[in-house]
Amino acid sequence: MSDVFREVDEDLRHEHLTNLWRRFGLFAIGAAVLVVAGVAGFKGWTWYMTQQAEDAGLRYEQAVDASENGSQAEGIRQMELLAQSSSGGYPALAALEIAGLKAQAGDIEGAIAAYDAFAADSSNDQNLRNVATMQAAYYLLDTADTATIRARLETLASADNVWRPTAREVIALSLWKAGSYSEAANIYRELSNDFQSPRGVRQRALVMLNLIAPDEQASGGTGAGSNQ
């Protein structure tokens, strides 16, 4: 008798599974296909992005090589193409490189405009925007007054900004060029004693203090030897 019940039970299970397959079999196949397609699509997308990054990297190297061993105009042309057509971080690097190449070619106004445009673009990485701001300020040292330099670097020179030492160094350079020796020396003195500042900044500050010392003393300043 138990065999009869077992056969009936198996028949019911078979009928139940058959009904389930008829109702949901196509959905199961569809779901499996979607999973496989999703995995294949993800792998394809990953491969594509890798290829794009490798291609952009190669094009960037070629553009740098062209600017160093060919002509700056050709380097700028290749960098402009890279900035317009590539993905990832290379468009930003290319844009900064373009600004630098313009400066090297003697187009200081063009370089400053390029750096300013980059710094104003909120889609760029903030650290790179800060680099652009600093570079523009450097190139403005020969033409802009100290008030203009201070205004440009106000945010970066604030007490809680990691760029403060570098920004303060540029401001001090501007003051020195303008003949404000005592004020410039005070900033350099501050930088030379600030061990939170990069070593290079501290070393340059000491060099500038020695350079400024005669002019500072002539103007009634405290002298480069004072580290107060």
Secondary structure, DSSP 4 states (H G I P E B T S, - for coil): -HHHHHHHHHHHHHHHHHHHHHHHHHHHHHHHHHHHHHHHHHHHHHHHHHHHHHHHHHHHHHHHHHHHHT-HHHHHHHHHHHHHH--TTHHHHHHHHHHHHHHHTT-HHHHHHHHHHHHH-TTS-HHHHHHHHHHHHHHHTTTS-HHHHHHHHTTTTSTT-TTHHHHHHHHHHHHHHTT-HHHHHHHHHHHHH-TTS-HHHHHHHHHHHHHHHHHHHHTT---TT---
